[in-house]
């Protein structure tokens, strides 16, 4: 007689798969649910008739975070000790105040290059918060030299206030806040100091877009890990040098993809419309995103507001710090699993072509009454003929006295006197000339701009003084997903990228820079002084 049971005959043992955090091939994918960042709550609200101002109190703290179910806890720096930080939601024209408080240790857990501006004779752990995309007064912008250490024991030369004020006097948009301390921005953001800041307006409410649990922010970053699960960041230049070490790399790509703090997660969705606000929060990596089933995205906005009309797109590119506002209609995909794919070519690291898996259910918890309107935001373009000034600005490189690659703007370093000094309430056109063989995302603080277009340049495109000979008709128009209000622009290699902006409302000390954080920290950043 043969007796069978769940114990007999013995079943062959499944091979044990050991997860090595430093080897992405060993990390199971799509096993963790994608978290949704918590909503920040004000600690105090003044509802008097004279002033309606909410006060938020957000601390920067060292904490432990689990990136994957099979990882040990990892040390991070986080706003309120979380990664990503809590999402701040505000209404247009309703001001808020935020007390950003540094409670971080004196020692960083990532390698610091002490040869960079701002790092030579200053404390290792310094922070300052930049609300990226904000129309804000200079002393609340988060200037790189307005840094402060734990409990404000030491402060930078531009530090003037402890509580920042945001008027939110701008259209609804997808902003984000992140560290901007001079010389160590790349390390602090990589450590976890980043979060969403969403501005809502009355138009958005009238449009009946997906909302509540059907509106989800998505922050994509790439990271690498050591075998013990701690964050890895290189301590040498690109290419490596013998001295000094640590040195900042010109290029660093993480080999795992982290979405809202989890490595290759999944998101369960209902068969209905969802609104996603997607942010590329990576130091360097760009993403070219599409759906694995060939589905379409209904883009409704760029970083700083809605488009005139929705645009159906099959894919889109996000450079570091760029955002996109879009709707995916899952109603046709009941029971399917759809992967958000990255088709950007560099670098070829297995797994980085995968971002996030959507698991579409078969039932609705409530009817989907949201819409994708035919018309969104009336858009009044800035007339190039009204520009008071054009500027030709070159993106170039040299080497420093250690022999390391140095990326620069107009061949000038951070500490040289400001040369971009627009007048308050004037319109300017900037021509960004990219001499590199790879794109650079350029970000201007304070102003929102429009992309006029791009053109491959030759020597014939510049006059005897080196100024670009601007001809609007000769430009290739911006791509479909770039035709809205922007604060970051992808400057294509070998091309001139022309943007137009109106400097209004605020004046003082701001900055403009490449948003590849390794480049920003190593002098691809310049002062921007708006003169009254």
Secondary structure, 3 states (H helix, E strand, C coil): CCCCECCECCCCCCCCCCCCCCCHHHCCCCCCECCCCCECCCCEEEECCCCEEEEEEEEEEEEEECCCCCCCCEEEEEECCECCCCEEEEECCCCEEEEEEECCCCCCCCCCCCCCCCCCCCCCCCECEEEECCCCCHHHCCCCCCCECHHHCCECCCCCCCEEEECCCCCCEEEEEEECCCCCHHHHHHHCCEEEEEEECHHHHHCCCCCHHHEEEEEEEEEEECCCCCEECCCCCCCCCCCCCCCCCCCCCCCEEEECCEECCEEEECCCEEEEEEEECCCCCCEEEEECCCCCEEEEEECCEEEEEEEEECEEEECCCCEEEEEEECCCCCCCEEEEEECCCCCCCCCCCEEEEEEECCCCCCCCCCCCCCCCCCCCCCCHHHCCEEEEEEEEEEECCCCCEEEEECCECCCCCCCECCECCEEEEEEEEECCCCCEEEEECCCCEEEEEEEECCHHHECCCCCECCCHHHCECCCHHHCCCECEEEECCCEEEEEEEEECCCCEEEEEEECCHHHHHCCCEEEEEEEC
